Amino acid sequence: MTILVTGATGTVGRHVVDRLVTAGCSVRAVTRAPEAAGLPEGVDVVKGDLNRPGDLAFDGVRSVFLIAGLFDPERTTVLAEDFVGRAVAAGAARIVTMTSAAVTIRRGYERLRAVEQVVEESGAAWTHVRPGEFAVNKLDVWGESIRTENVVRNAYPDCVGVPVHEADIAEVAVISLLEDGHAGRAYSLTGPEPLTHRQQAEAIGAGLGRPLAFEALTYGQARQAYIAAGMPMEVAEFILGYQAEYAEEPPAVSPVFEQVTGRKGRTLAQWAADHAAELAPAG
């Protein structure tokens, strides 16, 4: 039985591949650049793009890990129907999707919900994994100032977040792929602890073994900092909008990871320790 993993070299997909290999599974890893994949020995690494489902090889595939966000936003539903239809026709009986916790409140994530609906109507057993804030996003927005100044800067210092470790997302996905009892479930995932932005800076510092200062920014200063880090303006404002909401209505900690795995999720401090090389002092 082969498990097809889309986005196999991405933040979550790579963890999914590693866990499946450790479990002794036959893995077909789809990536746009096989020559640079760097995946474990024995993985069937194939060149592919979800926006060209007709080019993908589904022979022997019995389960699929599908990252919904890889579809072209302008053609999401049509492409999802093509991909899922081909997979099921070839014999895929289980599909685990990764979408977002935001599908439950819409707000720009309707296309990810559309992929979920396509999978639900496919006839395959399905599970949706819906992560909230990725801890790894801290690398983009805070990484430079942590490396060069040991400082975290952000608006809304008392805004609460519950960032989730990408390895926790992958762990729930793999359990859903390999074990029975998860069909028809939608798993919203968060980290194990609610932390304000100030506390997040402290937790990352603890994981790195060096103290980090926190400096509050205005909305406009934070937006400019996000744009300078490479975000489009609309994305920067989208993120800050969530932070403004969470400052008044903090998100809850989801119990799902512990329910599925039987243990607590990885903390933000552990995430920082796992990414210490990427956050090491510059120079």
N, C-alpha and C positions, 0 to 999 in steps of 0.2 A: 504494500500500500504506500503510495507516494503522497506526500503533503506538499502542496504548492504554496509558496510564500511570496507574496507580492511586497514590493518595497524592502527587499531582503537586505539591502546594505544601509537602510535608514536607521534612525535612532532606536525604534522599537523592533523593526524587522530583524536586525542583526541579533538582538537578544533572543528573538523567537527561534531563529535558525540554530543558534548555539544550544538552546535548551532542547530542541527537537533532536539534534545530533547526539547530545548527551543521553537522551532517552532511547537512542538506537533506531530512530526513524529514518526512512528514506525521504530526503528533502530535495525538492526542485526549487531553486531560488531564482526569482525573476529580478533582473536588474537591467538598467539601460547601459551599464558599462561593466560587463563581465570581467574584462581584463584588469580592472582595478578593484574587484570585489573584496579580495582578501578573506574569503569565507573558509570555514574548516574543510580539511581534506575529506573527500567522499561526497560532498554536496554537489548535486547536479546544477551547476550555475549556467543559466541560459539568458541570452539577451532578449529583452522584451519590454513592451510598453503597454500599459493598460488602455491607452488610447488607440491601440491597434490590436484588439483582441483576436482578430483573425490570424495574426502571426504567432500566437502563443500555442505551445504544445500541451494539451490536456490529457494525452494518453496515459493511462495508469493512475491518474490523479483521483484520490478518494476523499480528500479533505483540502480545504482552501483557507488560508489566512489572507483576508482581503482588506487593504487599507483604502478606505473609501475616498480619502482626500487626494488620491493620485489621479482620479479621473479629471478630464478637462471640464472646468466649471460650466462651460457653455453647452456641453453635450453629455452631462453626467448621466442622466437617466437612460438615454439610448445606449451609451457605452456600457453601463452597468448591466442592462438587459442582455446585450450581446455577450459580454464576458461571462456572466452567471449562466446564461443559457448554454453556452458552449461547455462550461465546466460540468454542469448537471448532465447534459447529453452524453458526455464522456464517462460519466459514472461517479462524479463527486456527490457524496451523500451528506457531507457536513461542511458548513461554511461559517467561519468566525470572522465577523467584520470588526474593524476598528474605526469608530466614528468620533464622536465628541459628546461630553455631557451636555453641551449647549443645544443638542437637538431637541431636548425636552422643553426649551423655552424659545425655540426658533431663532430669531434675531440673526439672520444671515446664514444659518446652518441648514436651511431647508434642503439643499442638495444632498447633504449627508444623510438626512432622513429619507430622501428619495432612494438612495442606495439601499438603506436598511429595508425599505418596503419591497424593493425588487428581490432582495434575498429572501424575505419572508414569504413571498409569493412563488418562489422557485420550486418548492417541493422538497428541498434539502432541509435537513435539520440545521437550525441556525442559532447563533449566539451573538449578541452585540456587546462589544467592549467599548465603553464610553468614558475615556479619561477626561478629567478636568484639566487644570493648569499643569503643564509639564514643568518639572523642576529644571530640566535641561535648557529651558528658555532663558534661565538666568545667565547662561554663558553668553548669549547675545546681548542682553540688556545691561548686565552688570560686570561681565567678564573683564573688559578692558580696565575699568577703574579698580577692580580687585587686584588685577595683576600689577598695575603700575602705581597705585596709591594706597592700597588696602582700605578702600572706601567703597561704600554702596550709596548711590544717590537715587532717590525716587520721590515722586509725589505721594501723598497720602501715607505718611509714616505709620499711622495706626490702622490702615486697611488690613483686614485679615485675609490670608490665603491658606490653602491646603495643598501645596504643590506635590505632585506624585512622581516618584522615581520611575524612569522608563523601564527598569527591570521588573518592577511590580506589574506594570501593564502587560509586559511580555509573559510574565508568569501566569497571570489569569488567562491570557489568550491560549497559552499552550495547554493548560489544564482543560480548558474548554474544547480544544482540538482532540485531546487524547482520552478524556474520561467521559463516561455517560453521566447524565443527570443535569446537563447544562443547556439542553435544547430549549429554545423558546424563552431564554432569559436575556435581559438587557442589564448589563453590569456597569453602573456608574462608579468610577474609581477616583479617589482622592488620596492624598498622603495621610499619615496617621495622626497628624497634629495640626491644630489651627495656630498660625503664627502671623503676627503683624509684620509689616515690612522691617521694622526695627529688629524684631525677634528673628526674622529670616536672616538678616545680616549677622546677628550673633551666632545663629546655628551654623551658617556657612563658615564663619571664622572658627568655630569649635571643630568642625570637620577638617579644616585645613591646618589647625594647630597654630593659628595666629589671629590676633584680634582684628576685627574690621570695624571701622567707624561708619556711622550712618549720617548722611546729610540730606535734609528734606529739601525738595524742589517744589516750585509752583507747578501748576498744570502745564503752563506754557513752556517752562524750562524742561520738564520731563518729556513733553512732546518733542521738543527739539533734540533732546538727548537720544530718544528712540530713533528719530529720523537720522541723526548722525551715526547711529549704530547700524544703519542700513534698512530700517523699516520704511515702507511707504507711509505717507501721512495718514491715509485712511486707516491703516492697521494700527498705527500709534494711537490715534484717537479712539479706535475700537477698544484697545486694551485699557486705556485710561478710563474709558467709560465704565468698563467692568470694575476697575479699581474704585471709582467713585461710588458705584453701587455697593460694592462689598464693604466700603467704609461705613455704610449705614446699615446694610443687611448682610452680615458675614455669612459665607457659605458654611454648610455643615460638613463634618467629617463623615465620609461614607464608611459603613461597616463591611462593605462587600469584600475587600481583599482578605480580611480576617475570616469572613464566613467561607470563602472559597478555599483558602490555603490553610486555615487553622492557626495562623500566626499574624503578628502585627506587621504592618508595612514598614518599608525602609524610611528612616527619618531624613530630613533635609541635611542634617549633619553627615549622615552616612553617604548621601548623594554627593556632597562636597568632597568627602574623602575619596570617593570613587573617581572623582574628576580632578583630583589634586594636580595632576600634571598639566591640565588645561588652564588651571587657575594659579599656577606657580608664579612667583614674582618675575616680572620682566627683566631680562638682562642676565 
